[in-house]
Amino acid sequence: MRKTLLKFHIISVSFLLVNFLCGITFDISLNYRIALLVKILFYLSGIVLFFLNLKPFKKIALYFLFYLISPILLFLSILIDGIFGGILISFFVFFISPPDVRFQDENIKIYKVHNGFLAGCCQYEITQNEFLLFEKKIGEFKFEENLQFEKSKISYNDKKLTIKMLLKEYNSETENYYGKDSVITIPLKRYSR
């Protein structure tokens, strides 16, 4: 059982690495649900392999100890609550956090990208579904506010994605907020339905 689980662990880390590299270089990656499932199974196999390699003790158990200690370090970094704690949280959460889906329909998804603790706010990525298992990045944009999208306010075609929204603006003379209709148009890479 130990050898089979070790093979699964190595195959899953290779699979995740290839998926990550394909996402960076070719802008196509595995569907986020499947990738998250593989990440969870990879992590759990590391924890189980730690216990399987304790008796008799093998040096590889020190590698698998990371999977057991990382939740403890994550909890401690939350307690630290400073810049060091934020950096630790960003490091651990970056690898295992599921993407934040802000909009989804049958053809496209809009994700809020997790860039880490010290990153600027609100980068979004637009992906198109490919062959039920893959997603292709077709656009990205940054916005200074945290956005939630409504299906009726988003339209897209082959070349652009249009988002209509109501933004709050502050008028310093009257010291009041007022609503402002806004339209964001994002150019898309080759999109096909």
Secondary structure, 3 states (H helix, E strand, C coil): CHHHHHHHHHHHHHHHHHHHHHHHHCCEEECHHHHHHHHHHHHHHHHHHHHHCCCCCCCHHHHHHHHHHHHHHHHHHHHHCCHHHHHHHHHHHHHHCCCEEEEECCCEEEEECCCCCCCCCCEEEEEEEECCCEEEEEEEEECCCCCCCCHHHEEECCCEEEEEEEEEEEECCCCEEEEEEEEEEEECCCCCC
